[in-house]
Amino acid sequence: MNEKQIEQALVRKVKAMGGIAPKFVSPGFDGMPDRLVLFPGGHIAFVEVKAPGKKPRAIQTARHEMLRRMGFLVYVLDDPDQIGGMLDEIRAT
């Protein structure tokens, strides 16, 4: 499974659970995660989608750490089997 397929699976699962997962584009601010995951009740997280076994680039890791220091949930998703547990955790916060 490649990165695009994992990202599509994420979007489908979020939608099936009543949320949305818009593509996040931040011109001029490199390294931001690929998707926002938004659920009713104000549950939000950022998700960086990678091909299986791939790791975030240094700038991405720095942005993830910055967002976490601000109190946001940030996930790196490289396996579709991670999706269900990750979404359950987002909805529980």
Secondary structure, 3 states (H helix, E strand, C coil): CCHHHHHHHHHHHHHHCCCECCECCCCCCCCCCCEEEEECCCEEEEEEECCCCCCCCHHHHHHHHHHHHCCCEEEEECCHHHHHHHHHHHHHC
